[in-house]
Amino acid sequence: MRNTLPLEGQVAVVPGGTGNVGEGIVRAFLTAGATVVVPSRSQKRLETLTELVGPDLAKRLSGTTAAYGTFSEATELAESVIAEHGRVDHVVPAIGGWWMGKALWQTSEGEWEKYFVETTTSHVAVARAFVPRLHEAGSFTLVTGFSAREPYPRAGIVSMHGAALLMMRQVLSVELGGQRRVNDLVLGPIINRSRPAGSPSWLTADQVGEAAVAVALNPSVRDESISLNTIDDLNRELDRLGA
Ligand SMILES: NC(=O)c1ccc[n+]([C@@H]2O[C@H](COP(=O)([O-])OP(=O)(O)OC[C@H]3O[C@@H](n4cnc5c(N)ncnc54)[C@H](OP(=O)(O)O)[C@@H]3O)[C@@H](O)[C@H]2O)c1
């Protein structure tokens, strides 16, 4: 008899799943048996993701060309996922990337709009659309970087964006009062397809995915901010989560 995979029958949504870190999260949820919905603004990036995960896992990958940068777009996306798949169990937003190069007083309004306003709005839009539609045993795990906690010189916009996300997660936690599981992963530098080499202590995108699946699987993980700067952090967390 075939062994059942731990997330078989469950639906995970990964906004940002076409990205460098998102790819590892998508692969991990597919490997754990979930159907994984990845919305993207770009059909081409969805095709690249399909190739990267390979034909076997791609059978459960549901890519959809859809934006979620406004409240109405994200709501439409959430409604269409429920209509097509019947449920949403886990949402892991890995939206937006890195930017640096200027002190805060040198940044242009365009840079502020692109790296703070647009990415932060997308995260809020996704949270407000999906959290109320999450299965009661489900989870919402947002992903951000170390610069959310430490001011990073010449990357102030990204630091401020990350800090806003961490506060959003805390606000969701107090407002939900335990009704749904919301957590965040605060990552150090990640080895990924765009940066295939780095310090041996850094996590890979696939290891970020492993941590995100461990959080999704463990019902006792709620309202936590989990730091994953190094492989030692990852191993400690996987041990704690019983993964
Ligand atoms: N890479 C690292 O080393 C690292 C380290 C620490 C933390 N992180 C965190 O991991 C998350 C993802 O980073 P990444 O390196 O994977 O980024 P990335 O490769 O640039 O991917 C960004 C993803 O976000 C989506 N997105 C949606 N709206 C966006 C917008 N307005 N602007 C930019 N992207 C948008 C993109 O989707 P489309 O398909 O629609 O383009 C894409 O899938 C971020 O929260 C970042 O802070 C990354």
PDBQT file of the ligand as one rigid body, heavy atoms in Angstrom, charges set to zero:
ROOT
HETATM    1  N1  LIG A 301      16.916  35.817  -1.512  1.00  0.00    +0.000 N 
HETATM    2  C1  LIG A 301      17.409  35.899  -0.280  1.00  0.00    +0.000 C 
HETATM    3  O1  LIG A 301      18.603  35.645  -0.023  1.00  0.00    +0.000 OA
HETATM    4  C2  LIG A 301      16.514  36.278   0.877  1.00  0.00    +0.000 A 
HETATM    5  C3  LIG A 301      17.099  36.417   2.137  1.00  0.00    +0.000 A 
HETATM    6  C4  LIG A 301      16.300  36.756   3.216  1.00  0.00    +0.000 A 
HETATM    7  C5  LIG A 301      14.937  36.953   3.032  1.00  0.00    +0.000 A 
HETATM    8  N2  LIG A 301      14.408  36.833   1.797  1.00  0.00    +0.000 N 
HETATM    9  C6  LIG A 301      12.954  37.079   1.670  1.00  0.00    +0.000 C 
HETATM   10  O2  LIG A 301      12.343  36.127   0.825  1.00  0.00    +0.000 OA
HETATM   11  C7  LIG A 301      11.257  36.740   0.146  1.00  0.00    +0.000 C 
HETATM   12  C8  LIG A 301      11.397  36.477  -1.350  1.00  0.00    +0.000 C 
HETATM   13  O3  LIG A 301      12.662  36.935  -1.796  1.00  0.00    +0.000 OA
HETATM   14  P1  LIG A 301      13.284  36.413  -3.174  1.00  0.00    +0.000 P 
HETATM   15  O4  LIG A 301      14.747  36.606  -3.090  1.00  0.00    +0.000 OA
HETATM   16  O5  LIG A 301      12.748  35.068  -3.490  1.00  0.00    +0.000 OA
HETATM   17  O6  LIG A 301      12.662  37.475  -4.203  1.00  0.00    +0.000 OA
HETATM   18  P2  LIG A 301      12.444  37.333  -5.788  1.00  0.00    +0.000 P 
HETATM   19  O7  LIG A 301      13.252  36.235  -6.356  1.00  0.00    +0.000 OA
HETATM   20  O8  LIG A 301      12.623  38.703  -6.338  1.00  0.00    +0.000 OA
HETATM   21  O9  LIG A 301      10.901  36.920  -5.907  1.00  0.00    +0.000 OA
HETATM   22  C9  LIG A 301       9.921  37.838  -5.546  1.00  0.00    +0.000 C 
HETATM   23  C10 LIG A 301       8.558  37.205  -5.743  1.00  0.00    +0.000 C 
HETATM   24  O10 LIG A 301       7.574  38.125  -5.273  1.00  0.00    +0.000 OA
HETATM   25  C11 LIG A 301       6.565  38.263  -6.238  1.00  0.00    +0.000 C 
HETATM   26  N3  LIG A 301       6.018  39.636  -6.241  1.00  0.00    +0.000 N 
HETATM   27  C12 LIG A 301       4.714  39.930  -6.190  1.00  0.00    +0.000 A 
HETATM   28  N4  LIG A 301       4.515  41.235  -6.156  1.00  0.00    +0.000 NA
HETATM   29  C13 LIG A 301       5.720  41.795  -6.191  1.00  0.00    +0.000 A 
HETATM   30  C14 LIG A 301       6.154  43.143  -6.208  1.00  0.00    +0.000 A 
HETATM   31  N5  LIG A 301       5.301  44.175  -6.142  1.00  0.00    +0.000 N 
HETATM   32  N6  LIG A 301       7.489  43.372  -6.276  1.00  0.00    +0.000 NA
HETATM   33  C15 LIG A 301       8.371  42.351  -6.334  1.00  0.00    +0.000 A 
HETATM   34  N7  LIG A 301       8.006  41.029  -6.318  1.00  0.00    +0.000 NA
HETATM   35  C16 LIG A 301       6.695  40.770  -6.255  1.00  0.00    +0.000 A 
HETATM   36  C17 LIG A 301       7.181  37.902  -7.576  1.00  0.00    +0.000 C 
HETATM   37  O11 LIG A 301       6.127  37.321  -8.338  1.00  0.00    +0.000 OA
HETATM   38  P3  LIG A 301       5.922  37.437  -9.929  1.00  0.00    +0.000 P 
HETATM   39  O12 LIG A 301       6.030  36.035 -10.424  1.00  0.00    +0.000 OA
HETATM   40  O13 LIG A 301       4.554  37.988 -10.047  1.00  0.00    +0.000 OA
HETATM   41  O14 LIG A 301       7.012  38.331 -10.458  1.00  0.00    +0.000 OA
HETATM   42  C18 LIG A 301       8.219  36.868  -7.174  1.00  0.00    +0.000 C 
HETATM   43  O15 LIG A 301       7.658  35.580  -7.176  1.00  0.00    +0.000 OA
HETATM   44  C19 LIG A 301      11.275  38.227   0.519  1.00  0.00    +0.000 C 
HETATM   45  O16 LIG A 301      10.379  38.413   1.592  1.00  0.00    +0.000 OA
HETATM   46  C20 LIG A 301      12.681  38.434   1.024  1.00  0.00    +0.000 C 
HETATM   47  O17 LIG A 301      12.770  39.464   1.992  1.00  0.00    +0.000 OA
HETATM   48  C21 LIG A 301      15.145  36.511   0.704  1.00  0.00    +0.000 A 
ENDROOT
TORSDOF 0
